[in-house]
Amino acid sequence: MVLLFFFAFISGLVTIFAPCIWPLLPIILASSTQSKGHWRPLGVTLGLMISFAFFTLAITWLISLFHLNPNILRWLAVVILLILGLSMVVPAISRLLEGLVSRFSGKFAVAPGSNQNEFWAGFLLGLSLGIVWTPCAGPVFATVATLAAVGNISVTLIFITLFYVLGVGIPLFILAYGGSILLAKTRSFSKYTLNVQRVFGILVIFISLAIATNYDKVVENYLLNLFPSLTNGVENIDNNQAVINQLNNLKHPGQKNANPQVDNSSLFNTNYAAPALSGGTQWLNNPVGTGTSSKPLSIKQLKGKVVLVDFWTYTCINCIRTLPHVTRWYDKYQKDGLVVIGVHTPEFAFEHDAYNVINAIKMFNIHYPVVQDNNYNIWNNYNNEYWPAEYLIDSNGNVRRTDFGEGQYTQMEEAIQLLLKDAGKKVNVRLSSLPDKTPQTQISPETYIGSDRVSYYFPNGSYPGGQNHFTLQTPDMNAFSLGGTWDIQSQFGQTIGKTELNYNFLAQHVYLVMSPNLNKSATVKVFLDNKPIDPTVAGNDVKSGVVNVDTDRLYDLVNLHGSTENHLLRLEFESSGTQVFAFTFG
């Protein structure tokens, strides 16, 4: 594990060059303007390192133990940063804070203005920064975050985190201390020191407000897109096979790492032992098709069979477009020894419900076994990151081909036929002729309404959680606007009274995941370019210009019949309680 410790340290060290840390740098430099030496920079650095490491490893445990809302910590950090910024702009607030700190520290025999005061003032600032900062996640830190999120904390994981934050802390301390030295050397002949401090104070105020409104993530995404080569370079520092193998050992202890001899042909792109199918919540749709709970399957008992593992979720339009191909392969080749296992890993809370999954199994004519992976155990076993994702496993139990996203259907079927032949089966059938409906042109991006993942709201990119009143606007292309009062939750926005939504889209098809919540049904009026939608371009779920939201699922709103066009979609929600999750496009 020494290699992991080393790369964790290096990964942290080069994070200073990553755009995701740049919004913190003005705050770090701002602390330098108030510093009289190295004590405040040291306090800021240690505070950030300790709080970031602690909350990365322990936030899941804290939430479970104390039923803690993580937004409370974020708002606490925002308040601290806001007070810091105001104290740098308004001298009276600065004197008030100094008086409070002096009275508090006097109880511990600490002299006002001493080094200890400097250290603890910086330490408090660093603690708040560690709560709100999320690094660009390369393989090492991504593994730490994933294992911590599911509670798999080990001594090794703790040390990896410590080495990472040590790497982060060194350049930050150099930056903060270097700034204070530079300021000290120029203070004797500069009459602008107070003005510089006020400018930094204003920056800190703006950054704290950006964090409060989640706009910091918009800025971060902009920087990530503006400097993609720099971002990828930083993240790929620890992206080599030796590190990946040790990370796999950490995630799957006792499981042999594959050192694959990869066939780099167009059909087979990998070769490693298939991970386990263990940890599923419930198995559904056994071979006789009862739709009820069935016996779990394992990779071991499927040796000798060719197995296709398909990760999906029933509201994912990309998965829905892939399912006809997967179901056709199973129906066509199951007599020759092909086993298809659908791993239903939910994206939204209502997708955990077995009743909803069983209905989806029937709707999409799925005949193969499906396992509910509500706790993401199988997802993590496979180190998967995508919906849909296909893992094709040969008769010896090795993953030979992976496909992520849509497309490549002909190549996957050719690979299935070859692996069946390798297993001794005679396969003499033509390839399927189902059309590939993967969008071939640029279309609007998948768009989430909940506060956790919102990024295309007009004009600010995002908004805070909680009950808010919005003024409907006409957004730019690939953006949306809300009107009326909405209760914004982490995964969805819920209507309060009559509300509206505008989306300026570029696509052939528009889909929206909605739920009636506790209502039996809800109605939504659909307009295109400010007119009731014409029946010739209305989606399957729109009847006479209205959608009846009667269950938790993906709704088909617009169908332009093969023509990718730019239009303004407006939705009018007639009542309270409708939950709106995410737009997808085709």
Backbone torsions as a table, in degrees:
resi	resn	phi	psi	omega
1	MET	NA	-4.1	179.2
2	VAL	-59.8	-36.1	179.4
3	LEU	-61.6	-41.4	179.0
4	LEU	-64.7	-41.6	178.7
5	PHE	-60.5	-43.2	-178.6
6	PHE	-63.2	-47.9	-177.4
7	PHE	-72.1	-28.7	174.1
8	ALA	-63.3	-42.3	178.3
9	PHE	-64.3	-46.5	-180.0
10	ILE	-63.3	-41.8	178.9
11	SER	-60.0	-43.3	176.6
12	GLY	-65.7	-38.4	-177.1
13	LEU	-62.2	-41.4	-176.3
14	VAL	-86.7	-2.7	178.8
15	THR	-60.5	-23.7	179.4
16	ILE	-58.7	-23.7	179.9
17	PHE	-89.7	-6.3	-176.0
18	ALA	-84.2	136.4	-179.4
19	PRO	-57.5	-25.4	-176.2
20	CYS	-69.5	-15.8	178.3
21	ILE	-98.0	-12.0	-175.3
22	TRP	-60.5	-37.1	177.6
23	PRO	-60.8	-21.0	178.8
24	LEU	-81.3	-23.5	-171.0
25	LEU	-62.2	-39.7	176.4
26	PRO	-60.1	-34.4	179.0
27	ILE	-69.5	-41.5	177.2
28	ILE	-60.2	-45.7	179.9
29	LEU	-67.5	-34.3	179.0
30	ALA	-61.6	-37.3	178.5
31	SER	-64.3	-27.5	179.5
32	SER	-67.5	-30.9	-177.9
33	THR	-68.6	-17.8	179.4
34	GLN	-103.4	2.0	-173.1
35	SER	-92.8	145.4	176.9
36	LYS	-110.6	10.0	-178.9
37	GLY	175.8	-149.3	-175.9
38	HIS	-94.2	-4.5	-172.8
39	TRP	-70.0	-44.2	179.6
40	ARG	-66.3	-47.6	175.4
41	PRO	-56.2	-38.7	178.3
42	LEU	-64.7	-40.8	178.4
43	GLY	-63.8	-44.1	178.6
44	VAL	-59.1	-47.0	-176.6
45	THR	-64.3	-49.1	-179.0
46	LEU	-65.3	-39.4	178.4
47	GLY	-61.0	-44.6	178.7
48	LEU	-64.1	-44.9	-178.7
49	MET	-61.0	-45.4	-175.8
50	ILE	-69.4	-47.6	-176.8
51	SER	-68.1	-39.2	-180.0
52	PHE	-64.2	-45.5	179.6
53	ALA	-63.7	-44.9	-176.9
54	PHE	-63.6	-49.1	-175.8
55	PHE	-73.1	-28.9	174.3
56	THR	-62.0	-44.3	-175.9
57	LEU	-83.3	-29.5	-167.2
58	ALA	-114.4	-2.8	-173.1
59	ILE	-62.6	-39.2	178.9
60	THR	-62.7	-41.8	179.5
61	TRP	-65.8	-41.5	-179.7
62	LEU	-64.1	-44.4	-179.9
63	ILE	-61.9	-42.3	-178.8
64	SER	-69.0	-41.4	-174.1
65	LEU	-74.9	-43.2	-174.2
66	PHE	-107.5	4.6	-176.0
67	HIS	51.7	47.2	-172.0
68	LEU	-86.0	134.2	172.5
69	ASN	-84.4	115.6	-177.1
70	PRO	-60.1	-20.9	178.2
71	ASN	-65.2	-24.6	178.3
72	ILE	-61.9	-43.1	179.8
73	LEU	-65.4	-39.9	179.8
74	ARG	-63.3	-43.9	-179.8
75	TRP	-67.6	-34.6	175.5
76	LEU	-61.7	-44.1	178.3
77	ALA	-63.5	-40.0	179.0
78	VAL	-61.4	-43.1	179.9
79	VAL	-61.8	-44.0	179.5
80	ILE	-61.2	-45.3	179.9
81	LEU	-64.9	-39.1	179.6
82	LEU	-64.0	-41.9	178.2
83	ILE	-64.0	-41.0	177.8
84	LEU	-59.0	-48.4	-178.7
85	GLY	-61.6	-43.5	179.9
86	LEU	-64.3	-36.8	-179.4
87	SER	-66.4	-26.7	179.4
88	MET	-81.3	-22.5	-178.7
89	VAL	-93.0	-38.5	-175.4
90	VAL	-111.1	108.3	-177.3
91	PRO	-56.5	-35.1	-178.4
92	ALA	-62.0	-39.5	178.3
93	ILE	-67.7	-38.8	178.2
94	SER	-61.3	-43.6	179.5
95	ARG	-66.0	-38.3	178.7
96	LEU	-62.3	-44.9	179.4
97	LEU	-64.4	-42.1	178.7
98	GLU	-60.7	-38.3	178.2
99	GLY	-66.0	-41.8	178.7
100	LEU	-64.4	-42.9	179.3
101	VAL	-64.6	-41.0	-179.4
102	SER	-63.5	-43.4	179.4
103	ARG	-64.9	-39.3	-179.9
104	PHE	-68.0	-46.4	-177.2
105	SER	-70.9	-26.6	177.9
106	GLY	-60.9	-28.1	177.9
107	LYS	-66.3	-19.7	-179.4
108	PHE	-110.9	22.6	177.7
109	ALA	58.8	36.2	176.2
110	VAL	-103.6	123.6	-176.2
111	ALA	-71.6	140.5	177.3
112	PRO	-56.5	137.8	178.5
113	GLY	77.5	5.3	-178.1
114	SER	-75.3	172.1	178.6
115	ASN	-61.5	-36.1	-179.7
116	GLN	-64.2	-39.5	175.7
117	ASN	-60.8	-44.3	178.4
118	GLU	-58.7	-45.8	-177.9
119	PHE	-61.3	-48.8	-174.5
120	TRP	-70.4	-30.3	174.8
121	ALA	-64.3	-43.6	177.0
122	GLY	-67.9	-35.9	-178.6
123	PHE	-62.7	-41.4	179.2
124	LEU	-63.2	-41.4	176.8
125	LEU	-62.6	-44.9	179.9
126	GLY	-61.5	-38.6	177.7
127	LEU	-58.8	-43.2	-178.8
128	SER	-67.5	-37.1	179.5
129	LEU	-66.0	-38.2	-179.9
130	GLY	-63.9	-25.2	-179.9
131	ILE	-75.4	-38.6	-171.1
132	VAL	-97.3	-10.8	-175.8
133	TRP	-88.4	132.3	172.4
134	THR	-121.3	119.7	-175.8
135	PRO	-76.9	161.7	168.9
136	CYS	-66.8	123.5	-169.2
137	ALA	-92.8	105.1	166.8
138	GLY	-79.8	-177.7	-176.7
139	PRO	-56.4	-39.9	-176.4
140	VAL	-66.3	-53.9	-177.4
141	PHE	-70.5	-31.3	176.5
142	ALA	-59.9	-39.3	178.0
143	THR	-66.8	-42.5	177.7
144	VAL	-58.1	-48.7	-177.6
145	ALA	-63.4	-41.7	-178.7
146	THR	-65.4	-48.6	-178.7
147	LEU	-65.9	-37.4	178.0
148	ALA	-65.8	-37.5	-177.8
149	ALA	-64.0	-32.2	179.9
150	VAL	-98.6	8.4	172.9
151	GLY	84.2	11.9	-179.2
152	ASN	-89.2	68.2	-178.2
153	ILE	-88.9	128.4	178.2
154	SER	-131.3	168.3	177.4
155	VAL	-59.9	-41.5	179.5
156	THR	-60.9	-43.5	-179.3
157	LEU	-63.4	-39.4	178.5
158	ILE	-62.1	-44.4	-178.7
159	PHE	-68.5	-36.5	176.4
160	ILE	-60.8	-43.3	179.0
161	THR	-63.2	-42.7	-179.6
162	LEU	-63.6	-42.0	178.3
163	PHE	-65.3	-37.1	178.9
164	TYR	-63.4	-48.9	-177.2
165	VAL	-70.2	-28.0	174.4
166	LEU	-63.8	-42.2	176.8
167	GLY	-63.1	-38.9	177.9
168	VAL	-66.6	-40.4	-172.4
169	GLY	-68.7	-35.3	-174.7
170	ILE	-60.7	-54.2	179.7
171	PRO	-66.4	-30.8	178.2
172	LEU	-66.0	-41.4	178.0
173	PHE	-64.0	-42.7	179.2
174	ILE	-60.7	-41.9	179.5
175	LEU	-63.7	-48.6	-177.4
176	ALA	-66.4	-45.6	-178.4
177	TYR	-69.0	-39.5	177.5
178	GLY	-61.9	-38.2	177.9
179	GLY	-64.3	-40.3	-179.9
180	SER	-68.5	-37.8	178.0
181	ILE	-64.1	-45.8	-179.1
182	LEU	-60.4	-42.4	-180.0
183	LEU	-66.5	-39.4	-180.0
184	ALA	-63.9	-39.2	-177.7
185	LYS	-71.3	-28.6	-178.6
186	THR	-96.3	-7.1	-174.4
187	ARG	-62.9	-33.5	-175.1
188	SER	-68.0	-27.1	-178.2
189	PHE	-119.5	6.8	178.9
190	SER	-107.7	127.7	177.8
191	LYS	-100.3	10.5	-176.6
192	TYR	-108.2	10.8	-175.6
193	THR	-57.4	-45.2	-178.2
194	LEU	-64.4	-38.5	178.6
195	ASN	-66.4	-39.8	177.2
196	VAL	-60.5	-43.7	179.6
197	GLN	-61.9	-39.9	179.3
198	ARG	-66.7	-38.8	177.3
199	VAL	-60.7	-45.5	177.7
200	PHE	-63.3	-37.3	178.4
201	GLY	-61.4	-43.1	178.0
202	ILE	-62.9	-40.3	176.7
203	LEU	-59.8	-44.8	-179.5
204	VAL	-62.6	-40.2	178.3
205	ILE	-61.4	-46.6	179.7
206	PHE	-63.1	-40.1	179.7
207	ILE	-66.1	-40.2	179.2
208	SER	-64.9	-38.2	176.9
209	LEU	-68.1	-35.9	177.2
210	ALA	-64.3	-40.0	177.7
211	ILE	-65.2	-40.6	-178.9
212	ALA	-62.9	-33.8	-177.4
213	THR	-99.8	5.6	-177.3
214	ASN	67.3	10.3	179.2
215	TYR	-71.2	-18.0	176.8
216	ASP	-60.6	-33.0	179.2
217	LYS	-70.9	-32.5	176.3
218	VAL	-64.4	-46.0	178.2
219	VAL	-61.9	-42.3	-179.4
220	GLU	-62.6	-44.6	178.2
221	ASN	-61.9	-38.3	178.0
222	TYR	-62.3	-43.6	179.7
223	LEU	-66.5	-39.4	179.1
224	LEU	-62.3	-40.0	179.5
225	ASN	-75.0	-29.4	-178.8
226	LEU	-73.5	-31.8	-178.4
227	PHE	-124.8	61.5	-175.0
228	PRO	-64.8	-38.2	-178.0
229	SER	-67.4	-38.8	177.8
230	LEU	-66.2	-43.3	179.3
231	THR	-60.8	-48.1	-178.9
232	ASN	-64.7	-36.8	178.8
233	GLY	-62.5	-43.1	178.5
234	VAL	-64.6	-45.0	-175.9
235	GLU	-70.1	-26.0	-175.8
236	ASN	-88.6	2.3	178.4
237	ILE	-54.9	-44.4	-176.5
238	ASP	-101.6	19.9	-175.8
239	ASN	-101.2	63.6	174.6
240	ASN	-123.8	163.4	-168.9
241	GLN	-63.2	-37.3	-179.4
242	ALA	-62.9	-42.3	177.9
243	VAL	-66.9	-44.0	-179.4
244	ILE	-59.4	-41.5	179.5
245	ASN	-61.7	-43.4	-179.6
246	GLN	-69.7	-33.6	175.6
247	LEU	-65.5	-38.7	176.6
248	ASN	-63.4	-38.1	175.5
249	ASN	-61.5	-38.1	-179.6
250	LEU	-68.1	-40.3	-179.1
251	LYS	-77.5	-31.7	-177.3
252	HIS	-128.9	71.6	-177.9
253	PRO	-59.0	136.5	178.1
254	GLY	88.0	-9.7	180.0
255	GLN	-95.0	131.7	-177.0
256	LYS	-66.8	135.8	174.6
257	ASN	-77.7	137.1	174.0
258	ALA	-81.4	134.6	168.8
259	ASN	-112.3	72.5	-162.1
260	PRO	-66.8	143.3	166.2
261	GLN	-94.9	94.1	-168.4
262	VAL	-79.3	131.6	169.5
263	ASP	-81.9	110.3	-174.7
264	ASN	-87.6	20.9	176.0
265	SER	-68.3	174.5	-178.0
266	SER	-69.8	-18.1	-175.9
267	LEU	-95.1	-38.1	-175.9
268	PHE	-119.5	115.5	-172.6
269	ASN	-114.1	5.5	178.5
270	THR	-161.4	171.2	-179.1
271	ASN	-164.7	96.4	178.6
272	TYR	-153.1	160.5	-177.6
273	ALA	-62.0	130.9	-177.3
274	ALA	-65.6	131.4	176.0
275	PRO	-64.8	167.8	-176.6
276	ALA	-73.2	156.4	173.5
277	LEU	-100.9	21.3	-175.7
278	SER	-82.4	155.8	175.0
279	GLY	100.1	2.8	178.9
280	GLY	-67.7	150.1	-179.0
281	THR	-75.4	-42.6	-177.4
282	GLN	-161.1	138.6	175.7
283	TRP	-97.0	134.7	-176.8
284	LEU	-125.3	163.0	169.3
285	ASN	61.1	57.9	179.3
286	ASN	-64.7	170.4	-170.7
287	PRO	-54.3	-26.3	179.4
288	VAL	-87.3	0.7	169.3
289	GLY	72.8	37.9	-179.9
290	THR	-78.2	-20.2	-176.9
291	GLY	78.4	4.3	-179.5
292	THR	-104.3	176.5	-179.0
293	SER	-59.5	137.0	-177.4
294	SER	-131.2	174.6	-173.7
295	LYS	-73.3	137.2	178.6
296	PRO	-63.5	150.0	174.1
297	LEU	-108.2	156.5	179.4
298	SER	-134.8	155.7	178.0
299	ILE	-60.8	-37.9	-178.2
300	LYS	-61.4	-46.6	-177.7
301	GLN	-73.8	-14.3	179.5
302	LEU	-94.9	4.7	176.0
303	LYS	-55.6	137.7	-175.6
304	GLY	96.4	-15.9	177.2
305	LYS	-103.4	155.4	168.3
306	VAL	-93.1	128.6	-171.9
307	VAL	-121.8	133.2	172.6
308	LEU	-113.8	117.3	176.9
309	VAL	-99.1	120.1	-176.3
310	ASP	-115.4	112.9	175.1
311	PHE	-85.2	127.2	-177.1
312	TRP	-151.9	170.6	169.2
313	THR	-149.8	144.9	-161.2
314	TYR	-76.0	-9.7	174.6
315	THR	-101.0	2.2	-178.4
316	CYS	-82.9	114.5	-176.4
317	ILE	-64.6	-33.5	177.3
318	ASN	-63.3	-39.5	176.5
319	CYS	-66.9	-41.2	-178.5
320	ILE	-61.6	-38.7	178.6
321	ARG	-71.9	-23.1	179.7
322	THR	-84.5	-31.3	-172.8
323	LEU	-55.5	-40.1	178.6
324	PRO	-56.8	-35.1	178.5
325	HIS	-70.6	-44.0	-178.2
326	VAL	-65.5	-45.0	-179.8
327	THR	-65.6	-36.8	177.5
328	ARG	-63.2	-43.3	179.2
329	TRP	-60.4	-43.0	-179.4
330	TYR	-64.6	-48.1	-178.6
331	ASP	-63.0	-30.0	-175.1
332	LYS	-83.7	-36.5	-170.9
333	TYR	-116.1	-0.8	-176.2
334	GLN	-63.3	-30.0	177.8
335	LYS	-69.9	-20.3	179.0
336	ASP	-92.9	0.0	176.3
337	GLY	111.3	9.7	176.6
338	LEU	-83.1	131.4	173.8
339	VAL	-115.1	126.8	175.0
340	VAL	-110.7	132.5	176.9
341	ILE	-123.4	117.5	175.8
342	GLY	-87.9	123.5	177.4
343	VAL	-102.9	104.7	-177.2
344	HIS	-89.0	98.8	179.3
345	THR	-103.6	113.4	-170.0
346	PRO	-72.9	145.8	173.1
347	GLU	-97.3	-37.1	-178.3
348	PHE	-113.9	159.6	-173.2
349	ALA	-58.9	-42.3	-175.8
350	PHE	-68.2	-16.4	178.9
351	GLU	-76.1	-3.8	174.0
352	HIS	-75.7	-18.5	-172.8
353	ASP	-73.5	120.8	-178.7
354	ALA	-60.8	-35.2	179.7
355	TYR	-60.2	-42.5	179.0
356	ASN	-65.6	-39.0	-179.6
357	VAL	-68.0	-41.7	178.7
358	ILE	-61.4	-41.5	176.5
359	ASN	-61.6	-39.3	178.7
360	ALA	-66.8	-38.5	177.3
361	ILE	-58.0	-43.4	178.4
362	LYS	-68.6	-43.6	-176.7
363	MET	-60.4	-41.4	-175.5
364	PHE	-95.2	9.5	173.2
365	ASN	58.7	45.6	-179.5
366	ILE	-88.9	123.7	-178.6
367	HIS	-104.9	-11.0	-176.2
368	TYR	-92.8	165.0	-179.7
369	PRO	-64.0	143.7	176.9
370	VAL	-128.3	131.8	177.5
371	VAL	-110.5	132.2	173.8
372	GLN	-78.8	122.3	-178.1
373	ASP	-110.5	56.1	-172.3
374	ASN	-62.4	-27.5	-178.8
375	ASN	-99.1	9.6	177.0
376	TYR	63.1	23.2	-179.0
377	ASN	-69.1	-47.9	179.6
378	ILE	-69.0	-40.0	175.1
379	TRP	-52.2	-47.3	-179.9
380	ASN	-72.6	-33.9	175.5
381	ASN	-55.6	-40.7	-177.4
382	TYR	-89.9	-1.1	-177.6
383	ASN	53.7	39.3	-175.2
384	ASN	-80.8	154.5	-179.5
385	GLU	-135.7	2.8	-167.9
386	TYR	-135.4	151.9	162.6
387	TRP	-120.1	126.2	-12.8
388	PRO	-80.7	164.8	175.0
389	ALA	-145.3	134.3	179.7
390	GLU	-116.7	132.9	175.9
391	TYR	-122.4	113.3	-178.6
392	LEU	-97.9	122.6	-172.3
393	ILE	-114.3	131.2	-178.2
394	ASP	-81.2	178.6	-174.3
395	SER	-68.5	-13.5	176.3
396	ASN	-92.0	0.7	178.1
397	GLY	87.3	23.4	-179.9
398	ASN	-111.7	136.0	174.6
399	VAL	-72.0	121.8	-175.4
400	ARG	-111.3	-22.5	179.9
401	ARG	-147.0	139.3	173.5
402	THR	-127.2	140.1	173.5
403	ASP	-131.5	131.9	-179.9
404	PHE	-119.4	125.9	-176.8
405	GLY	88.7	-164.3	-175.9
406	GLU	-89.6	166.6	173.5
407	GLY	93.1	-174.2	179.4
408	GLN	59.5	31.8	-174.9
409	TYR	-71.7	-39.1	179.5
410	THR	-63.3	-44.3	179.9
411	GLN	-63.4	-40.0	179.1
412	MET	-64.7	-41.5	-179.7
413	GLU	-67.5	-37.5	175.9
414	GLU	-61.7	-40.0	178.7
415	ALA	-65.5	-39.7	177.4
416	ILE	-60.2	-45.7	-179.3
417	GLN	-62.1	-44.2	-179.6
418	LEU	-63.3	-42.3	-179.4
419	LEU	-68.8	-33.6	175.3
420	LEU	-66.0	-40.1	176.9
421	LYS	-65.3	-40.2	177.0
422	ASP	-61.8	-28.8	179.6
423	ALA	-84.4	5.1	176.4
424	GLY	93.4	11.7	-179.1
425	LYS	-94.2	146.0	176.1
426	LYS	-95.1	109.7	-177.7
427	VAL	-116.3	110.0	-177.4
428	ASN	-129.8	56.1	179.1
429	VAL	-124.0	155.6	178.6
430	ARG	-74.3	157.3	175.8
431	LEU	-68.7	152.1	179.9
432	SER	-65.7	154.0	-177.7
433	SER	-115.1	21.7	178.0
434	LEU	-62.5	138.1	179.5
435	PRO	-69.7	145.4	174.5
436	ASP	-86.8	112.0	-177.0
437	LYS	-96.1	17.0	176.4
438	THR	-62.3	128.0	178.9
439	PRO	-56.6	133.6	-177.7
440	GLN	-104.8	-3.0	179.7
441	THR	-121.7	165.7	178.5
442	GLN	-67.1	127.2	179.6
443	ILE	-131.9	172.3	179.9
444	SER	-61.8	148.5	-176.3
445	PRO	-80.9	159.7	172.3
446	GLU	-57.9	133.0	-169.8
447	THR	-130.4	121.4	-178.7
448	TYR	-98.6	145.2	-178.9
449	ILE	-97.4	-30.4	179.8
450	GLY	-63.8	152.9	-172.6
451	SER	-65.9	-25.4	-176.9
452	ASP	-65.9	-33.8	-172.1
453	ARG	-127.8	11.0	-179.8
454	VAL	-67.3	137.1	178.7
455	SER	-150.8	-2.4	-177.0
456	TYR	-121.6	25.8	178.5
457	TYR	-76.0	137.7	179.7
458	PHE	-99.0	130.6	8.9
459	PRO	-105.2	-1.3	-169.6
460	ASN	-98.1	-2.9	179.4
461	GLY	88.8	-38.3	-176.6
462	SER	-153.6	178.3	178.2
463	TYR	-153.1	162.0	-179.2
464	PRO	-79.0	164.9	174.7
465	GLY	-76.5	169.6	178.9
466	GLY	101.5	-178.7	-178.2
467	GLN	-80.3	124.1	-177.4
468	ASN	-137.9	149.0	173.6
469	HIS	-102.1	130.0	-176.3
470	PHE	-117.1	149.5	174.3
471	THR	-105.7	119.2	-176.3
472	LEU	-64.9	133.9	178.8
473	GLN	-130.5	167.9	172.6
474	THR	-92.5	108.4	-172.2
475	PRO	-81.3	164.9	170.1
476	ASP	-65.9	168.7	179.4
477	MET	-62.3	142.9	-178.3
478	ASN	65.6	33.2	177.5
479	ALA	-142.5	162.0	-179.5
480	PHE	-132.2	162.6	178.1
481	SER	-138.0	149.2	178.7
482	LEU	-111.9	153.3	175.3
483	GLY	-135.6	141.0	-178.4
484	GLY	92.5	-166.6	-176.7
485	THR	-98.7	125.8	-179.3
486	TRP	-125.8	145.5	170.8
487	ASP	-100.7	104.5	-174.8
488	ILE	-87.6	114.8	176.3
489	GLN	-104.5	176.6	-174.7
490	SER	-63.1	-37.6	-175.9
491	GLN	-103.9	-17.0	-173.4
492	PHE	-152.7	167.8	168.6
493	GLY	-111.1	133.8	-177.8
494	GLN	-112.9	132.6	-176.9
495	THR	-72.5	143.1	172.7
496	ILE	-124.9	107.7	-173.9
497	GLY	72.5	-158.0	178.3
498	LYS	-78.5	128.4	-177.6
499	THR	-136.5	170.0	-179.4
500	GLU	-137.6	162.5	176.0
501	LEU	-148.3	130.1	172.9
502	ASN	-109.4	138.3	172.0
503	TYR	-135.8	123.2	177.5
504	ASN	-93.8	98.6	-168.4
505	PHE	-111.3	160.8	171.3
506	LEU	-129.0	106.4	-175.6
507	ALA	-174.7	174.6	170.5
508	GLN	-94.6	-38.1	-176.7
509	HIS	-125.0	145.5	174.0
510	VAL	-126.2	128.8	178.8
511	TYR	-125.5	152.2	-180.0
512	LEU	-143.4	128.7	175.5
513	VAL	-83.5	122.5	-179.5
514	MET	-138.2	160.3	176.6
515	SER	-139.6	139.3	175.9
516	PRO	-75.9	-3.2	-177.6
517	ASN	59.3	-124.6	-176.6
518	LEU	-85.8	-10.9	177.7
519	ASN	-75.3	153.3	175.6
520	LYS	-69.5	-33.4	177.5
521	SER	-163.7	163.1	177.3
522	ALA	-143.6	152.7	-179.8
523	THR	-113.2	143.2	179.5
524	VAL	-132.8	124.1	176.5
525	LYS	-85.2	140.4	-175.2
526	VAL	-116.8	127.7	178.1
527	PHE	-124.1	144.9	175.6
528	LEU	-125.0	121.7	-177.4
529	ASP	54.5	43.8	175.0
530	ASN	67.4	17.5	174.3
531	LYS	-126.7	149.0	174.6
532	PRO	-52.0	133.8	-173.1
533	ILE	-60.3	134.4	178.9
534	ASP	-70.5	136.9	-179.0
535	PRO	-57.4	-25.3	-177.9
536	THR	-71.3	-19.6	179.4
537	VAL	-120.4	11.2	178.4
538	ALA	-79.1	144.4	176.6
539	GLY	-70.6	171.4	-175.4
540	ASN	-61.3	-25.9	-176.6
541	ASP	-93.2	4.2	-180.0
542	VAL	-103.2	118.8	178.8
543	LYS	-120.1	119.0	-178.9
544	SER	54.1	39.0	176.4
545	GLY	79.6	9.6	-175.7
546	VAL	-131.7	139.7	173.3
547	VAL	-103.7	130.4	174.9
548	ASN	-97.5	106.3	-178.8
549	VAL	-87.0	102.7	-174.3
550	ASP	-119.7	-4.0	178.2
551	THR	-156.0	169.4	-178.5
552	ASP	-84.4	104.5	-178.1
553	ARG	-167.0	-177.2	176.3
554	LEU	-88.1	129.9	-178.6
555	TYR	-110.0	135.9	-179.7
556	ASP	-89.7	113.3	-172.5
557	LEU	-103.2	-41.8	-173.6
558	VAL	-134.5	137.3	176.0
559	ASN	-138.6	105.2	-177.4
560	LEU	-91.9	10.5	170.1
561	HIS	55.5	57.8	171.9
562	GLY	89.3	-1.7	-178.4
563	SER	-110.3	117.7	177.6
564	THR	-83.0	113.9	-173.5
565	GLU	-135.9	160.6	177.5
566	ASN	-99.4	121.8	179.5
567	HIS	-142.4	162.8	173.9
568	LEU	-101.8	116.0	176.3
569	LEU	-95.9	130.0	173.2
570	ARG	-122.4	133.5	177.7
571	LEU	-116.1	132.7	176.5
572	GLU	-114.3	116.0	-179.0
573	PHE	-91.8	125.4	-169.8
574	GLU	-83.2	-19.4	-173.1
575	SER	-148.5	170.0	178.1
576	SER	-75.6	156.2	169.0
577	GLY	99.2	-12.4	178.9
578	THR	-71.5	129.9	179.8
579	GLN	-101.8	127.8	-177.0
580	VAL	-115.2	121.3	-171.1
581	PHE	-103.1	-62.0	-171.7
582	ALA	-158.7	142.7	170.6
583	PHE	-91.6	142.0	166.6
584	THR	-133.2	158.9	-171.6
585	PHE	-134.1	157.1	179.4
586	GLY	-140.4	NA	NA
